[in-house]
Amino acid sequence: MSLLLGCAGSQLPAQLRHYTIVVEQRDSESVELARALRERGIKVRPRLRGGSGPTAALIYFTYQDPSDSGAPTSFNLRLADTRSGVIIRAGSITLDTTTATPQARARAAVRALMAGDTSFSSP
């Protein structure tokens, strides 16, 4: 069992290894996002707790360029450090037929998040 957990942790981006991710599971999308994060070996919790270690909040949203009616809709994820507000990880996917269900969308979005951009600065 410990070997399996060790392997899962080694696949995580370095800046996420010590974080717990807060995902308020209020709808099917957030439930599936929490599940997909756990499948990747990330500690997930449903709410903030004081006095805990490094914690990041999951923020997700869809976006379509309003000036381009043919522009694809994207599904975006951000992980923000709960103490500083700094975005520590970001990812995005284009919504299409392969991401039609909350489960498929969550898995694809979490894969993008793990491979995602880390070039953000504080708000």
MONORTA-V757796 format. One line per field, one symbol per residue. ss: DSSP state (A for helix, B for strand, O for the rest). phi: phi as a letter, one per 30 degrees, with the letter a starting at -180 (. if undefined). burial: 1 if it has 9 or more other ideal C-beta (glycine too) atoms within 8 Angstrom, else 0. Layout:
ss=???
phi=???
burial=???
This chain:
ss=OAAAAAAAAAOOOAAAOOOBBBOOOOOAAAAAAAAAAAAOOOBBBOOOOOOOOOBBBBBBBBBOOOOOOOOOOBBBBBBBBOOOOOBBBBBBBBOOAAAOOAAAAAAAAAAAAAOOBOOOOOO
phi=.dddddddddddeedcecccccbddcbdddddddddddddicdbbdadbdiddebbcdcbacbbdddbdcdddcccbbccddcciddcabaabddaddbdceddddddddedddcddbccbdd
burial=000010011001000100111110000011111111110111011000000000111101000000000000111111111000011111111110001001111111111111010100000
